[in-house]
Each structure stands twice: as C-alpha cells, then as structure tokens.
Amino acid sequence: MADTSDVQTAHAQEKALGSGSSATAADAAGAEKTEERSAQHVGGAGKMRKPVWLRVFGHDITAPFLLLFLSLMLFVPGQWTIPPLDRDEPRFTQATKQMLETDDYIDIRFQEEARHKKPVGIYWLQAAAVKLTGHGPDAPLWVYRLPSLIGAVICVLASFWLARAFMGPAGALLAGSFVALAIITGVEARLAKTDAMLCHDHHCAGGARAGVAERPGTQIVAAELPVLDGACGERAHQGARGAHGRRFDRCRVDGFSRRAAWFKGASPLLGAIWFVLLVSPWFVAIWIATDGTFFTESIGKDLLGKVGQGQEGHGAPPLTHLGAMLGIFWPLPAFFLVTLPLIWRERSSPVVVFSAAWFLPSWIVFELVATKLPHYTMPLLPALALPVAAALLDGAGTHTRTWIRWIAAILLALPAIGLAVAAFAGPVFLGAWPSPPGVVIMALGAVFAIGAASRVLRGRAIHAFPAVILTAICVAVGFWGFVGPALTPIWVSPRLIQAIDEIPGCADRQTREVVTSGFHEPSFIFLEGTRTRIISPKGAAEFLAQFTGDDPGICRVAAVESREEPAFGGGQGDWSCAGGAKKGRRPQYQWR
C-alpha cells in the first residue's frame, strides 16, 4: 500500500509500504507524473489513478489548509447554541469559573466540593481563553469551549503530520480527514472538558514516535510532548487511557518488528526529566493545598477505581468498545471493512505494523477496564485511519467481496438516514416543533450518504469520499446548528433559568438568591451562578419563609422538583418556582 505522489518521500514509502515503486535522482523531476499514471494496486491488480480532488489538494501546502477548513466546518456549528451538556462539561466550566472568581488557580472546586479528579491543565486553558477573549467569569459557554475546539483541530492536523511519516500528502490528507469526520471528534470538540486536548497531545506524541520509528537516527525529545504534559498534568492521571496508550507504543512496535535501536531516538531519559521538571511545581502546590488528598482521590479512587468496577453507572462488558466504535468512528469502520483484505495482505508493511502495535494492545486494555465511556477509544482513531488511507489509494474496494461492500454501504448510510428521521421524529415525540432548516439539511445529508454507499457498492471506495464529507458537513450543520438547539424539552436548565428571569422583580441575577431542591444538574449551577445552593425541600421552604422583604433589591427563588413538592408544600407540575418579591410577597409560579 502506498501513496507515491510525493517524490520527496518515495524512498521512505517504498520501504514502509512495500509497493515496489521507485524514483531515482536522475528522473525525479518527472517521477510524480509518471507514478501518477502507473501506480499499481498491491499485487499488480491493475493501474489506478487518483481522483481529481486528491490531485488538487493532496500536497503538503494545500492539504493542511483543507483539513483546517474541514475541521472548522465540522466543529464550529453549535458551539454557541448548544447549552451545557450534563454532567461532565458544566462541572469543568463551573470549576474554571470559580478559579476566575477567587483567583485561586491551584485548588479545583465545584462550589464547596473539592474536585480532586482531573489535573489542572484544562482549567488553566479555559481560564486563559476567558481572559484572552476579554471576558470575566460570566463568559458565555462558547468561550470555555474554545480549548476543546482548538484541541480537536490540532488532533486533525497532528494526524496529517503523523501519517506523513509513512505516506505522501494525499494519503495523509485522507487519514486526517477520517479523524475530522469521526462523530466522536465532533462531539468532544463541543465539550469543555479534557478529552479533545488529551487527544491532541496523544496524536502529536504519536507523530513524533512515527517520525522516530521511520528515521531511527532522529533525536526527538518532543516525542513525549512534555510541554503539554507539564501544563496539563494529563499523563500523571490518565493512566489506562494515556500512559498505557502512549508510553508503551514504542515497546509494542519493538515487539512486532523485533528491533529496538530506534528507541534511543525518542530520548526517553531526557524527556522524562523535562516532564518531571514541568509538572513538579503544580504537584507540590496541590499537595500542600490539599495535604495530599488530591493524589489519593485522583489516582486511588477516580483512576484505579475505574479499572476494577464501573463508576457512575458506566460499567459494561468486554467488546462494548468494539461495538461502540462502529458508530462513534463513523465513517471509518465502513472503509476499514472494504480495505481489510488489502491491509491483511500487506500486514508486514511498517504502516500496518505501527498501527497494529498502537491499536491492538490499547483496545484490549480498554475492553478489560470495567468503566467504559465511548470517548476512551478516541486516541485510537489514527491507528485505524493510517492503513485505511494507504489502502484506499491502492484501489481498495474494487475486488472486495460483494457482501462486505454491502455491509460497508449500510454502515455508511444508516447513521445519516437515522439522524435525518430523528431530526423530524425526535422533536415531535418530545412535544416540540421540528426545526425546518435542520430537517432539510439533515435530509440532504442522508441523500449524500446514500450516494456514498452506492459508490462503495460500485467499485473503488475512495470515490465515495467526497459524498461522505458532504454528509458529515450536513449532519454537523443540521444537527448541532439547528436540530439540537430546537430540542427545548431536554434543555431543562436553560428553561428553568428563563422561568426565573420572568418572575417579577427577579430578573437581576446579581441580586437574586436561588436554591434548588431535587434538581442537582451542574449545568444549572453554571448558568445561574456559584451562589446557587442545593438544599432539601424543607430547607427550601424555610429559605422562603425567612424572607422579610426589608431589602427591596433582593429576590429569593426556590426551584423544587415535582417529586419533592409534598415535602416542600408546593403545587403541582414538573417544577414549582417560588419567588419572593420586593414587598415581601411570596407568590407561587408554576412552570412546566
């Protein structure tokens, strides 16, 4: 498998991919055109020619710009229209908000509760985003999401860089596109938490390792990405997901290829020393601030606790990740099925060995760990994208069995069709009106998906790629930009905030005092403010009873879930919002 369009990397590719193509210094000037005409499928299956769009954009200068444009098209819609997604995202953003409010950038807290679960780096990045955009702690949510957006874009570009160690820019463009198109990448790009930044760290480290693996004499201290590790402290915490997936890839490649000389090129000792120097200041500071509690909670409970048992209801049996990847890695699994025969035939090539050494051991560990969340396997995306991209350029799909092509076509079309149907049926089921632009755009995406599936059935799978890109763009714009925000029944916290704003005399969030009973979603705390208290129904009633109305600028509001109304003494409905007005009245506002 090879992408031989890049003359400057032809020698490296014929070694890595075993395609047998070559270009000497004497004829280098005309090699690109000649190879483009005569590049053959592995095994001499016939001649193939790259699609026009790959010949136009498959270059080291144009490809990164195309990937940047594609990433923004896929990741930007919904950044400012989708409310905070409970529960992890608002926990992160609220902790960052409190850092900004208190100027304490060492200890991590959610209201009064110590949040000794994740390292500090992501909070610092979110705080930096708030300050650099000129906002304060009450910055809109999209500002807190900026680090995740940037991290996801770098994930895509780093995947291109990683792939260039094994193939030319056209193949690397395909590999980077697979990472950008994956559903899980788009989701994490819109969540203000660690995973997009952690993934970008992983992919950059993988690119450095790939460079060392293909050029054993190279010395790359940055193979461990110590700068990001030191700032984020992610390696120190993300053991099963991070350290396992990244630190031991080099050992696995050694085991697969039976050579270890290139290990020296990673400068592991120097990298480890640099890492320790960078993370030590915060480690010491958080040790002093929490008397060591951070490490016992973060490592002893949050990390190791996930290995033996499913935490927070996220336990699942082995092979759960494999099934989940069929959906969250879309459209990559469909192309993987089509290219699998060719990948297996070239299983001894360095790109396949490197990818297998990356994917298989990590996937096994993820399946054995009791706690399973879909985004855990996100760092494995490039490991699948690399061999698939190389195989696509070698014409994979032409001679694939018909039943395999049918399965791949279904995997391509079914998610887009299902989302198009859900774009209309979902709001109706919830009692809301569907978003007309969203429904139309999603339906258009389904049409493109059917077109892509038909191309897979007819021959070379690479010809389906443009339609897949159009499908992904339509889904991103249609769902995140229109359909998602229109699902108002599921966005409880924003609706509750709006209901409180409409209470006479309670529109000013700086002067009103709000408590909630029964409704404990972190998104409500983030949107309403740090002063919001979670109390019992009886406490909520006493909170309102204590209001005298002496201060005309103060308004008290209690939001009580319907299940807690008997204890509170309120009315009926899903929620009871009780507001104390300026003159001491305590009118009841029923909100549904």
Solvent accessible surface area in square Angstrom, and as a share of the most:
residue,aa,sasa,rsa
1,M,0,0.00
2,A,5,0.04
3,D,1,0.01
4,T,11,0.06
5,S,11,0.07
6,D,17,0.09
7,V,36,0.21
8,Q,169,0.75
9,T,27,0.16
10,A,5,0.04
11,H,139,0.62
12,A,39,0.30
13,Q,1,0.00
14,E,52,0.23
15,K,111,0.47
16,A,0,0.00
17,L,0,0.00
18,G,51,0.49
19,S,41,0.27
20,G,71,0.69
21,S,31,0.20
22,S,76,0.49
23,A,32,0.25
24,T,83,0.48
25,A,101,0.78
26,A,104,0.81
27,D,79,0.41
28,A,37,0.28
29,A,111,0.86
30,G,40,0.38
31,A,7,0.05
32,E,62,0.28
33,K,138,0.58
34,T,67,0.39
35,E,13,0.06
36,E,36,0.16
37,R,134,0.49
38,S,47,0.31
39,A,22,0.17
40,Q,103,0.46
41,H,20,0.09
42,V,18,0.10
43,G,73,0.71
44,G,50,0.48
45,A,51,0.40
46,G,30,0.29
47,K,148,0.63
48,M,16,0.07
49,R,125,0.46
50,K,13,0.06
51,P,14,0.09
52,V,97,0.56
53,W,49,0.17
54,L,1,0.01
55,R,58,0.21
56,V,83,0.48
57,F,78,0.32
58,G,3,0.03
59,H,75,0.33
60,D,65,0.34
61,I,132,0.67
62,T,51,0.30
63,A,0,0.00
64,P,39,0.24
65,F,138,0.58
66,L,47,0.23
67,L,1,0.00
68,L,66,0.33
69,F,121,0.51
70,L,10,0.05
71,S,0,0.00
72,L,74,0.37
73,M,67,0.30
74,L,9,0.05
75,F,0,0.00
76,V,42,0.24
77,P,22,0.14
78,G,2,0.02
79,Q,8,0.04
80,W,156,0.55
81,T,55,0.32
82,I,5,0.03
83,P,24,0.15
84,P,9,0.05
85,L,46,0.23
86,D,67,0.35
87,R,132,0.48
88,D,54,0.28
89,E,2,0.01
90,P,0,0.00
91,R,59,0.21
92,F,5,0.02
93,T,0,0.00
94,Q,0,0.00
95,A,0,0.00
96,T,0,0.00
97,K,8,0.03
98,Q,18,0.08
99,M,4,0.02
100,L,18,0.09
101,E,79,0.36
102,T,91,0.53
103,D,104,0.54
104,D,65,0.34
105,Y,61,0.23
106,I,54,0.27
107,D,20,0.10
108,I,0,0.00
109,R,94,0.34
110,F,27,0.11
111,Q,35,0.15
112,E,157,0.71
113,E,115,0.52
114,A,38,0.29
115,R,16,0.06
116,H,15,0.07
117,K,73,0.31
118,K,27,0.11
119,P,3,0.02
120,V,3,0.01
121,G,1,0.01
122,I,1,0.00
123,Y,0,0.00
124,W,82,0.29
125,L,55,0.27
126,Q,0,0.00
127,A,4,0.03
128,A,42,0.33
129,A,12,0.09
130,V,1,0.00
131,K,118,0.50
132,L,155,0.77
133,T,50,0.29
134,G,70,0.67
135,H,69,0.31
136,G,35,0.34
137,P,42,0.26
138,D,105,0.54
139,A,7,0.05
140,P,55,0.35
141,L,22,0.11
142,W,89,0.31
143,V,0,0.00
144,Y,0,0.00
145,R,0,0.00
146,L,40,0.20
147,P,9,0.06
148,S,1,0.01
149,L,21,0.10
150,I,94,0.48
151,G,0,0.00
152,A,0,0.00
153,V,13,0.08
154,I,56,0.29
155,C,0,0.00
156,V,0,0.00
157,L,56,0.28
158,A,6,0.04
159,S,2,0.01
160,F,16,0.07
161,W,125,0.44
162,L,0,0.00
163,A,0,0.00
164,R,44,0.16
165,A,9,0.07
166,F,3,0.01
167,M,0,0.00
168,G,0,0.00
169,P,5,0.03
170,A,1,0.01
171,G,0,0.00
172,A,0,0.00
173,L,0,0.00
174,L,0,0.00
175,A,2,0.02
176,G,0,0.00
177,S,3,0.02
178,F,0,0.00
179,V,0,0.00
180,A,1,0.01
181,L,7,0.03
182,A,1,0.01
183,I,64,0.33
184,I,9,0.05
185,T,0,0.00
186,G,10,0.09
187,V,42,0.24
188,E,4,0.02
189,A,0,0.00
190,R,2,0.01
191,L,19,0.10
192,A,0,0.00
193,K,12,0.05
194,T,3,0.02
195,D,7,0.03
196,A,1,0.01
197,M,18,0.08
198,L,4,0.02
199,C,1,0.01
200,H,10,0.04
201,D,3,0.02
202,H,1,0.00
203,H,0,0.00
204,C,22,0.13
205,A,0,0.00
206,G,0,0.00
207,G,3,0.03
208,A,1,0.01
209,R,3,0.01
210,A,0,0.00
211,G,3,0.03
212,V,0,0.00
213,A,4,0.03
214,E,14,0.06
215,R,129,0.47
216,P,61,0.39
217,G,71,0.68
218,T,42,0.24
219,Q,120,0.53
220,I,38,0.19
221,V,47,0.27
222,A,52,0.41
223,A,0,0.00
224,E,13,0.06
225,L,28,0.14
226,P,7,0.04
227,V,97,0.56
228,L,37,0.19
229,D,1,0.00
230,G,10,0.10
231,A,43,0.33
232,C,7,0.04
233,G,3,0.03
234,E,4,0.02
235,R,8,0.03
236,A,38,0.30
237,H,8,0.03
238,Q,7,0.03
239,G,21,0.20
240,A,24,0.18
241,R,26,0.10
242,G,0,0.00
243,A,21,0.16
244,H,34,0.15
245,G,2,0.02
246,R,3,0.01
247,R,67,0.24
248,F,103,0.43
249,D,2,0.01
250,R,14,0.05
251,C,71,0.43
252,R,26,0.10
253,V,7,0.04
254,D,45,0.24
255,G,53,0.51
256,F,88,0.37
257,S,42,0.27
258,R,210,0.77
259,R,98,0.36
260,A,55,0.43
261,A,76,0.59
262,W,2,0.01
263,F,73,0.31
264,K,153,0.65
265,G,0,0.00
266,A,1,0.01
267,S,18,0.12
268,P,46,0.29
269,L,133,0.66
270,L,102,0.51
271,G,0,0.00
272,A,46,0.36
273,I,86,0.43
274,W,105,0.37
275,F,30,0.12
276,V,82,0.47
277,L,110,0.55
278,L,59,0.29
279,V,6,0.04
280,S,38,0.24
281,P,88,0.56
282,W,17,0.06
283,F,46,0.19
284,V,87,0.50
285,A,31,0.24
286,I,0,0.00
287,W,139,0.49
288,I,131,0.67
289,A,59,0.46
290,T,16,0.09
291,D,123,0.64
292,G,6,0.06
293,T,56,0.32
294,F,7,0.03
295,F,40,0.17
296,T,85,0.50
297,E,55,0.25
298,S,1,0.01
299,I,66,0.34
300,G,39,0.37
301,K,125,0.53
302,D,10,0.05
303,L,28,0.14
304,L,105,0.52
305,G,18,0.17
306,K,41,0.18
307,V,67,0.38
308,G,68,0.66
309,Q,122,0.54
310,G,32,0.31
311,Q,42,0.19
312,E,121,0.54
313,G,77,0.74
314,H,68,0.30
315,G,46,0.44
316,A,32,0.25
317,P,94,0.59
318,P,85,0.53
319,L,108,0.54
320,T,51,0.30
321,H,3,0.02
322,L,80,0.40
323,G,43,0.41
324,A,29,0.23
325,M,8,0.03
326,L,90,0.45
327,G,35,0.33
328,I,28,0.14
329,F,0,0.00
330,W,15,0.05
331,P,0,0.00
332,L,0,0.00
333,P,14,0.09
334,A,2,0.01
335,F,1,0.00
336,F,55,0.23
337,L,50,0.25
338,V,2,0.01
339,T,0,0.00
340,L,72,0.36
341,P,60,0.38
342,L,14,0.07
343,I,12,0.06
344,W,160,0.56
345,R,131,0.48
346,E,23,0.11
347,R,121,0.44
348,S,99,0.64
349,S,7,0.05
350,P,40,0.25
351,V,0,0.00
352,V,14,0.08
353,V,26,0.15
354,F,7,0.03
355,S,4,0.03
356,A,23,0.18
357,A,0,0.00
358,W,1,0.00
359,F,24,0.10
360,L,77,0.38
361,P,33,0.21
362,S,0,0.00
363,W,46,0.16
364,I,85,0.43
365,V,42,0.24
366,F,5,0.02
367,E,10,0.04
368,L,129,0.64
369,V,14,0.08
370,A,23,0.18
371,T,2,0.01
372,K,14,0.06
373,L,36,0.18
374,P,64,0.40
375,H,23,0.10
376,Y,11,0.04
377,T,0,0.00
378,M,2,0.01
379,P,6,0.04
380,L,2,0.01
381,L,0,0.00
382,P,2,0.01
383,A,2,0.01
384,L,23,0.11
385,A,0,0.00
386,L,1,0.00
387,P,6,0.04
388,V,0,0.00
389,A,0,0.00
390,A,0,0.00
391,A,0,0.00
392,L,1,0.00
393,L,0,0.00
394,D,5,0.02
395,G,5,0.05
396,A,7,0.06
397,G,3,0.03
398,T,56,0.32
399,H,139,0.62
400,T,11,0.06
401,R,167,0.61
402,T,78,0.45
403,W,154,0.54
404,I,25,0.13
405,R,35,0.13
406,W,137,0.48
407,I,74,0.37
408,A,0,0.00
409,A,5,0.04
410,I,91,0.46
411,L,42,0.21
412,L,1,0.01
413,A,12,0.09
414,L,111,0.55
415,P,40,0.25
416,A,3,0.03
417,I,61,0.31
418,G,37,0.35
419,L,60,0.30
420,A,16,0.12
421,V,91,0.52
422,A,50,0.39
423,A,2,0.01
424,F,118,0.49
425,A,48,0.37
426,G,24,0.23
427,P,1,0.00
428,V,83,0.48
429,F,178,0.74
430,L,68,0.34
431,G,71,0.68
432,A,20,0.16
433,W,207,0.73
434,P,9,0.06
435,S,13,0.09
436,P,83,0.52
437,P,61,0.39
438,G,0,0.00
439,V,35,0.20
440,V,101,0.58
441,I,41,0.21
442,M,1,0.00
443,A,46,0.36
444,L,86,0.43
445,G,0,0.00
446,A,10,0.08
447,V,93,0.53
448,F,58,0.24
449,A,1,0.01
450,I,93,0.47
451,G,30,0.28
452,A,1,0.01
453,A,9,0.07
454,S,38,0.24
455,R,88,0.32
456,V,1,0.01
457,L,45,0.22
458,R,161,0.59
459,G,15,0.14
460,R,35,0.13
461,A,0,0.00
462,I,0,0.00
463,H,65,0.29
464,A,0,0.00
465,F,0,0.00
466,P,51,0.32
467,A,19,0.15
468,V,1,0.00
469,I,33,0.17
470,L,79,0.39
471,T,1,0.00
472,A,7,0.06
473,I,30,0.15
474,C,14,0.09
475,V,28,0.16
476,A,8,0.06
477,V,40,0.23
478,G,0,0.00
479,F,58,0.24
480,W,34,0.12
481,G,22,0.21
482,F,77,0.32
483,V,4,0.02
484,G,2,0.02
485,P,35,0.22
486,A,27,0.21
487,L,24,0.12
488,T,69,0.40
489,P,39,0.25
490,I,80,0.41
491,W,32,0.11
492,V,44,0.25
493,S,4,0.02
494,P,42,0.26
495,R,67,0.25
496,L,0,0.00
497,I,7,0.04
498,Q,108,0.48
499,A,13,0.10
500,I,0,0.00
501,D,42,0.22
502,E,121,0.54
503,I,7,0.03
504,P,83,0.52
505,G,49,0.47
506,C,1,0.01
507,A,69,0.54
508,D,74,0.38
509,R,97,0.35
510,Q,130,0.58
511,T,51,0.29
512,R,4,0.01
513,E,52,0.23
514,V,8,0.05
515,V,1,0.00
516,T,1,0.00
517,S,0,0.00
518,G,20,0.19
519,F,19,0.08
520,H,104,0.46
521,E,36,0.16
522,P,6,0.04
523,S,2,0.01
524,F,1,0.00
525,I,1,0.01
526,F,9,0.04
527,L,47,0.23
528,E,15,0.07
529,G,18,0.17
530,T,37,0.22
531,R,149,0.54
532,T,4,0.02
533,R,124,0.45
534,I,67,0.34
535,I,43,0.22
536,S,61,0.39
537,P,20,0.12
538,K,138,0.58
539,G,20,0.19
540,A,0,0.00
541,A,34,0.26
542,E,80,0.36
543,F,11,0.05
544,L,7,0.04
545,A,64,0.50
546,Q,122,0.54
547,F,17,0.07
548,T,97,0.56
549,G,15,0.14
550,D,122,0.63
551,D,75,0.39
552,P,86,0.54
553,G,42,0.41
554,I,45,0.23
555,C,3,0.02
556,R,48,0.17
557,V,0,0.00
558,A,0,0.00
559,A,0,0.00
560,V,0,0.00
561,E,30,0.14
562,S,43,0.28
563,R,180,0.66
564,E,54,0.24
565,E,9,0.04
566,P,116,0.73
567,A,69,0.54
568,F,20,0.09
569,G,65,0.63
570,G,26,0.25
571,G,32,0.31
572,Q,154,0.69
573,G,26,0.25
574,D,62,0.32
575,W,22,0.08
576,S,0,0.00
577,C,1,0.01
578,A,0,0.00
579,G,1,0.01
580,G,0,0.00
581,A,10,0.08
582,K,114,0.48
583,K,169,0.72
584,G,21,0.20
585,R,141,0.51
586,R,118,0.43
587,P,42,0.26
588,Q,94,0.42
589,Y,67,0.26
590,Q,95,0.42
591,W,42,0.15
592,R,181,0.66
